[in-house]
Amino acid sequence: MPTPILIALLCTLAVHYILAVATIYLLLKDKLTKDGKATVTLIVWNIVILFLPIIGPVVYLIYRQTAKKN
């Protein structure tokens, strides 16, 4: 049975992903500046924030596989 801390963490991550996806969607719809540089920067930043929690476990799994081969 999951602990309350694990449930709270999963809920926080779920809300984080929903907000990040919604923000990217809104940024793609809006034009913040005439040249679009601020929009592109914000979209890239939100994509980085969206995938940051995934990068850690993936790197560990890759490291684990390479360590087992050695």
C-alpha positions in Angstrom: 0.0 0.0 0.0 1.4 3.4 -1.0 2.4 5.8 1.8 0.7 9.2 2.0 4.0 10.9 0.9 4.1 8.8 -2.3 0.4 9.7 -3.0 1.2 13.4 -2.5 4.2 13.2 -4.8 2.3 11.5 -7.5 -0.5 14.0 -7.3 2.0 16.9 -7.4 3.7 15.4 -10.5 0.3 14.9 -12.2 -0.7 18.5 -11.6 2.8 19.6 -12.8 2.4 17.8 -16.1 -1.1 19.1 -16.7 0.0 22.7 -16.0 3.1 22.3 -18.2 1.2 20.9 -21.1 -1.5 23.6 -20.8 1.1 26.3 -20.7 2.9 25.0 -23.8 -0.5 24.9 -25.5 -1.3 28.4 -24.6 2.1 29.7 -25.6 1.7 28.1 -29.0 -1.6 29.9 -29.4 -0.4 33.3 -28.2 2.2 35.6 -29.7 4.0 37.4 -27.0 6.4 39.4 -29.2 6.6 40.4 -32.8 9.7 38.5 -33.5 8.6 35.4 -31.5 11.9 35.0 -29.6 10.3 35.2 -26.1 7.7 32.7 -27.2 10.3 30.2 -28.4 12.3 30.6 -25.2 9.3 30.0 -23.0 8.2 27.0 -25.0 11.7 25.5 -24.8 11.8 26.2 -21.0 8.4 24.5 -20.5 9.5 21.5 -22.5 12.6 21.2 -20.4 10.6 21.5 -17.2 8.2 18.9 -18.5 10.9 16.3 -19.2 13.2 17.0 -16.3 11.6 14.4 -13.9 11.9 11.8 -16.7 15.6 12.4 -17.4 16.9 11.3 -13.9 15.4 7.8 -14.0 16.4 7.2 -17.6 20.0 8.2 -16.9 20.0 5.8 -13.9 18.6 2.9 -16.0 21.2 3.5 -18.7 24.0 3.6 -16.0 22.6 0.5 -14.4 22.6 -1.4 -17.7 26.2 -0.4 -18.5 27.4 -1.2 -15.0 25.9 -4.7 -15.2 27.8 -5.4 -18.5 31.1 -4.5 -16.9 
